[in-house]
Amino acid sequence: EDSPSRQVGASPAGPLAKVRHAAPMLSLDNAFSEEDVADFIGRVRRYLNLAPDEPIAITAEPKIDGLSCSLRYEKGVLVLAATRGDGTTGEDVTPNVRTIADIPEHLGTNEAVIPDVLEVRGEVYMSKADFAALNERQAEAGGKIFANPRNAAAGSLRQKDAAITAARPLRFLAHGWGEASELPADTQCDMMRAISGWGLPVSEDFLRFGDLEAALAHYRAIEAKRADLPFDIDGVVYKVDRLDWQRRLGQVARAPRWAIAHKFPAEKAQTTLKAIDIQVGRTGKLTPVARLEPVNVGGVTVTNATLHNADEIERLGVRPGDRIVIQRAGDVIPQVLENLTPDEERPPYVFPVECPECGSDAVREEGEVDIRCTGGLICPAQRVERLRHFVSRHALDIEGLGLVHIESFFRDSLIQSPADIFKLTKDQLLTRERWAELSAANLIAAIDARRAPPLDRFLFALGIRHVGEVTARDLARRYRSFGNLMAMIDRALAVRAETQPTPAEPERKFTQRRDKAVVAVIDTPNIGPEVANAILDFFEEPHNREVVDDILASGVQPQDVVHETRASPVSGKTLVFTGSLETLSRDEAKAQAELRGAKVSGSVSAKTDLVIAGPGAGSKLKKAQELGIEVIDEARWAEIVVASSP
Ligand code: IVH
């Protein structure tokens, strides 16, 4: 009871062991209005090719503001519990979870047979009352005060010492499952009923609805009693009830196509704007930040809000000293909504014309809202932000190398560019204050663990404008190795440089023609002119090439993409779908084909290997027959898909 760790207990002492999830832990796309939810249902209908009058049953339940946790039961016994982490890899919190009373050690039997392997997924949370009481105890003991129940739950679960977790009042609500050796039901609702029957708590407000209108009424009812609920929720989650439909819908990036979170409107508050500071981002963008008189917004103390850009400051007419309205929604940075004192006499805020970090000119490019520092890599703020992005969770994910370390290593010239990270030695760390044998060895090990990053993470880490995680993945899938990709980029750069305007060709026509040529070389799904040019701009800049070469020279080897597609009779082939498909949408068919290593083209040519023709197929089918290309129907395609499914 008197152990100091129990009183302080803010964060785990040392890292928890990593666990790779058997099935990824997904996140959810958000809807902010009833129209957004209707759009979601529309997308589901289109993707599944459902008739307009075919009912789509959906479930609706509160979105608990906690942290997600996966509980693995083997033969009904709890064997592993893990946090979500980045969705692929989380942390082992098994001993901690065993202290949570809501979570049974053994699943109880009911009419549904317990699968041999079952991962139950749900939310670990703390009630509002327990949170307040915990903070009171923490204050008395001189321990950490938590900002909100969710942070308190996360801090309590992610402990090295499970005795600390045991002393914290954590709760659990199941909302789904991960790996399962078999499923005893074929709808979301019946599965949740089974999970509840096995002894895991499921929300009392989990219900199934025959149509959207009924589900939206449930949303309004939950919103109305939100303040009276014993725990924080931040919206309602809808899920397509039929599991066969969920399977067909699959996922995009990290979120399923069959579920959506309908968020509650943002909470608002009034406060005073104390000052406007300028932050310089990774691409040099100057972002004004409002420093505020601290104010409580929906249970969270807010001291900063974003003002987005110079135009926004002008639109709001805000100056330090004004009373303002701010709003906070979920995890996003609070925003300034309105100026309540625009008529008070005060000089207007003047946006800087120089970068506050490096003194270079700050300019607004034509047609852009953002003002950018022109200092590029001489600007320390941009360099630090690039480094921070490079090591961040969805990029190289170097654990233990947070902003504080990056800034101090940068200031002391230990790390100037990403390659320096991989040249860091334990001895260098040991000469620094507050670094000891173990912490230094841990960081070096974390860095070493990232010397062979997946190609897509590596590309994302480079911080190329417009190349987010999804585009990085598209590029990695298409080119498979960094060498291939660079060869393509050099070809595209040459094409861009060689494409010259013809006399009398209008500027716009020329740009279009050149963009088209460049996009054709890049030849990657979803990459159009804007992204293509951004990629080329990046690699045209000699300094960026140098940075990349240095990273590779420091012993980093991006991994080739090998197991991305399933072995199938169509892998490496070019397919054309034509005519109408009856059980599939075009997008779905294309996704099935691509997952099996095929390329889908819109037109039949000598390069086409296989044509899938439905009723009403016309000229493409004729051409395929003339060229002697194999033609199959949708039913045969379905057989190929099933035969090459995992
Ligand atoms: S379903 C495949 N249902 O919200 C769908 N998630 O923003 C996975 N969450 O990581 C989630 N309440 O931790 C689902 N009723 C609920 C939820 C819920 C809270 C969390 C969950 C997830 C996050 C996504």
Residues whose N, C-alpha, C, O or C-beta is under 5 A from the ligand:
A	BS01	IVH	L26 S27 L28 E61 P62 K63 I64 L67 S68 E123 H175 V237 P256 A259
